[in-house]
Amino acid sequence: MELTMDRSEGTRGLLFKKPVYYLTVDMKFTPEELKLIKKHNWDKNPMCHPPRLAGIGDGALHIGSFTRGKIEKYDFDSVGNLQAMENEIIENSKKLKGQLETVAGFTSGGPRKIEL
């Protein structure tokens, strides 16, 4: 699993220029990870719920967008909103990676001894 995020900035408006902040998100999966995501129906799970966005709708970003090879781009009216979404994506990506590692090892190796 590979997560790539890119930040950029620009302006919006003809007369009164307002700053706008962009976040481009891309996530790549190995073929094995894609199989597990589809097997457990995780492609419908949200990666994050964007804060109030500057321009586009505020629907959730789903794992399925990335399993189809889509690159998502969001624009924000504040750096704080961009950072909040970025942090949520990073945290949920770490959780997804952990879940993928867990389900990949369900049937390999037999019983495990847990050190207490």
C-alpha positions, 0 to 999 in steps of 0.5 A: 500500500502506498499513499501519496499526497501533494499540496499546492496553492493558488487564488480564486476570484476575478476581482478580489483574489482569495487564496485556495489550497489544494490537496491531491491524494493518491493511493496504490494497492498491491494485487493481494491488497486489492483482493482483500479489500474487495473480499471484505467489502472495504472499498465502500468504507470512507477514508475521511469526511472532508471538512467544509470545502472551498469549492466542491461538494463535501461527500466522504472520500471512499477507499473504492475511489483508489481501488479503481485507480482514481486520483482525488483532488480537493480544494480548501478555503483554509490551511486548517481544513486541508491539514485536518483532512490530510491528518484523517487520511493518514490515520485511516490509511495506517488503520487500513494497512493494519487491517490488511496485515491482520487479515492476510495472516489469518490462516498462515502459521497456525496458532500463535503464542502471545507474550504477556 
